[in-house]
Amino acid sequence: MLRVDELPHGALRALALFFGLVWGSFLNVVIHRVPRDESVVKPGSRCPACGKPIAWWNNIPVFSWLFMLGKARCCGVKVSVRYPLVEALGGAASIAVLELTVFAMPEASVIRATCIYLTNFAVILALIAAAFIDFEWMYIPDSVTIGGTILGIATSSFRGMSIVSAVIAAAAGFLITYIPFVFLYRMARGRPGMGLGDAKLLMMAGAFFGVFGVLWALLAGAIQGTLAALVLWLVRGKIQIPDAVKEELAELRKAAAEGDEEAKEALAEDPLADDEDADAGLARMAFGPFLAMAFIEMMLFHDFILEYAHGIFFM
């Protein structure tokens, strides 16, 4: 059976880069449409400003944005730098998975290596999408966390884990966040202290990397989140919830004032609707992107992180 070390590595790198850029372009569709409850399949790519279809030659990952100087050809509106950034991240993720997982097992069969590559790459793409959605909307889609948890359990043998241990670690990852920040906080203040997205993301980390993966995601995510918050505070002088969330809360409050019971329920369950925290000057910042970053770090540098942790605790 054909092995990884028998393949032309240069050609694989070129193919992986192209593959990653294309999926990075699709990721922009996911990030834009999923929070708006729109289909990611139909219609085809359209300008977010004027709604005109985008021709394929104006939709070449990274290059089109650079060539058109960051503006839409159809209406001239400024196109967010997020679009080429996400496309570039897709290409970088694909190359990273190839180099750090596939090429790291030269004697593995091509079939096994391909399965591992596709699994890891799909998970990283999902985490990138979740991070950008959480930054803008402060929620993480269940399709990422629950779907990712199922995938992690189903592919546990790829990482030397049993299905039982993956299930137990996933449950631990969920409960370690749910009990203090949702259940106990609700008992104390009448509403959850955070959404369930972060708890489900830790559940997914447990399914992939066991209890250590959960602890790593929490620790590394907290450190990176704190540093990012500090930088944001120094640059802007304050941390505010995103505009998209403000608009959504304003609509809910308006509907609730008009007697909409579903809107009242949604506000009662939304930790971001806590006016007391806003009055006290307490800022809320999405934690999911930093959990996702820590998750990706564990996926790409798993052996190094384990060796480093072992050296610290068992030196």
N, C-alpha and C positions, 0 to 999 in steps of 0.2 A: 504494500500500500504506500502511496506517495506521501513523503514526509515534508515538514516545513522547510528543513535545511536543503531540500532539493529544488526549491522554487527560486525564481529570480527575484531577489529582494528589491532591486531598483524598480522593476515594473510593478511590484506589489505596493511600493510606497506611492508611486504615481497614481495607481488605481485607487488606493485608500484615500488620498487627498481629494481626488475628483469625487469619489463617493461621499466623502464627508461634507464637501462644499454643497453638493446637491441636496443632501438631507438637512444641512444647515439652513438652506433657503426655504425648505418646507417647514422647518421649525419656526420661522418667522410667521408663517400662516397660522400655525398652532397657537403661538403666543398672542397673536392679534385676535383670532376668532374664538378660541375656547372660552375666554371670560365673557364674551358677548353671546354665548350660546349659538354660535353660527357653525355651519358645517365646514370641516377642513378639506372637504373633497370638492364640493360645488358651491359657487361657481369657481372658475379658475382665478389666477392671480389678478387682482384689480387694485387700482390706486386708492388708498385709504381716503384721499381728499375728494377726488371728483368721481370715483367709481368706474372709470374707464378701464377696460381690460389692458393688461400689460403684455406686450409682445415678448416672445422668448428672448429676442436679442437685446431687449431692455431689462432682462431679468437674469443676466449671467451673474452668479454669485461674486460678490466683492467688486469685480471689475466694472460692472454697470454703474454701481454707485460712484466709484472713483471717476469713471469716464464722464458721467453727467454732473460731476461736481456736487453730489449730494442733493440733487433736485430731480423731481419727477419730470420726465419728458413731456407727458401729456398736458400738465397744467402748471408746471414750474414751481409747485409747492416744495418746501424743504423736506427732505426725507431724513428721518431720524438716523443717527449713526448706529443705533441699535441693530439695524438691518445688516450692514456689512460685518458688524461685530459678531452677531450670532452665526452668520455664515462662516466667518473665519474660525469661530469656536468649533463649529461642526467639523471643518477640515482638520483642525488641530487635534480634536478628540479622536478622530479616526486614525490619524498618524500615531498618536500616543498609545492607543489600544494595540495597534499593530506592533509597535516597537517594544512596548513594555509587557505585553502578554503573549502575543503570537510568536514573535522572534525569541522570546525568553524560553520557549519550549521547542527547540529545534528538532527533537526526535518525535514530536507528536504527529499523528496523522493529519493530513490536510482537512479531513472531514471534522475531526474533533476541534482543531484549531479554528476552523471557520465557525463552528457553533459557538465557541467561547468568544470569538471576536464579535459576532453579531449580537450575542447576549450583552456583553459589556458595552458595546457601542450604543445599543438601543437604550440601555439604562442611563448612560451618560447624557444622551440626547434628551431623554425624559427629564433628567435632573436639571439640565440647562433650561428647558422650557418651564419647569416648575419654579426655578429661581427667578426668571424674568417676570413670570405671571405674579409671583408673590411680591416682588418689588413694587409692581404697579397696582395690584389689586388686593394684596395682603390675604391671599388664600391660595391653597395648593389643590389642584384637581385630584379627585379620587382616582381618576383613570391612571394617574402616575403612581400614587402611593399604594392603592389596593392592587392595581394591576402589577406594579413592581414587586409587591410582596408575594403575590402568587408566582410570578416569574422566578423570584429568588428561591422560594421553596422548591419549585419544580426543577431548578438547575443546581440544587444544593450539592449534588455529587460532583459537579465541576470543581468545587472548592474544597472537596474532602469532607463535607458535612453530611450528616444524615438528615432525612426529612423531619424526623422527630425533633432533633436539636435545632433545626431552622425554625420550626413552628414555636418551640419554647422561647427561643431568643426573640422572635418577632413579637410574641405576646409580652415579653419583658420590656422590649423597646417601647411598645404602646403604653403600658401601664406606668412606666417610670416617669412619663410626662402627664398622662391622664389623671393619675391619682392626686398629685399635689396642685397642678395648675388648672385643672378642670373640675374634678369632683370636690376636693376640699375647698378650693377657692369659691366655687358656687355655694357651698354650705355657709361660708363666711360672709360673702358679699351679695349673694343672690343671682350672680351671673358668672359664667366661666371666665377665667383670667386669660385664656388664650383659645384660639380655635383648635380644632382637632387635626388640622393639616400637619403640624409639626410632630404630633404624637404618631400619626400614621407614617410620616417620613422616617421616624426612628424605628417604627415597626418594620419598615422595608429594610433599613440598615441591619436590623437583627436577622431578618430572613437571609440576607446575603453574607454577613460576616460574623454572626453570633453575638453574644453579649459584649465581647470586646469591641465589636464594630459600633454598637450602640453607645458605649462609653466614649469611644474615640470621637464619634460624631458630636456628642454633647460637649465634650471638652474642647476639641479643636474648633467646633462651630461657635462656642461661647467666646473663645479667645479672639477668633477672627472677627466675629460680630462686634465685640467690644472695641477692637482697634478701628474697625470701619466707622462705628458710631462716634468715636473720638475724633477721627479725621473729619467726618461730616459736621460735627459740632464746631470744630475749629474753623472750617471753611465757611459754613453758613451761619453759625451762631445759634442754630436751633435745629431740631429734628421734627418734622411734621409728617402726618400721614399723607399718602399720595393723593393727588387731585381726583383720581378715579374713585377712590374710596370716599372722599368727601362728598362728591356728587351723588354717589350711591346712597350714602347715609342721609343726605338732604332729601332725596326722593322718598326714602323710607319714612323719614320724619313727617314729611308732607302728607303722605298717604295715611300714616298713623293718626295724624291730627284730623283727617277727614273721616276717621272711623274704620279704616281698613284693619281688620283683626289679624290678618296674616302679616302685615307690616309691623304691627305692635309686637307680635310674637318674634319676628325676625330681629327687631331692635332689642328685645329682652334677652335674646340669645347671643347677640353680637358683642364680643368683648371690646370692640372698637367704638361702640356707641356709649361708652361710659363718660358722661359729661363731667363727673367728679374728677376723674383723672385729668381731663383737659383743663379744667379750672385750676387744678393744682400744678399745672405746668409739666405734667408727666408725659413724655413723648413715647410713642410706640413705634417700633421699627421691626420690619419683617425679619424673623429669625430663620425662616426656611431657606433663603439663599445661602446662608452660612452653614447650615446643616447639609445642604446639597453639596457645597464646596468640600466639606470634610468627607462626605460620602465618596465623592469623586477621587479625592486624595487617597482614601483607603483602597479604592478599586484599582488605581494605577500604581500605588506604591505599597501595596499590602505587605509584602515580605520585608521591606525596609522598615516600615512602621512597627511591625511585630518585633523585629530584631532590636530596634531602638528602644522600644518599651521594655523588652526583656532585659536589655542592658541597664536600664534605669532601676527597675524593681528587683533585679536579681544579681546586682553587681557584687 
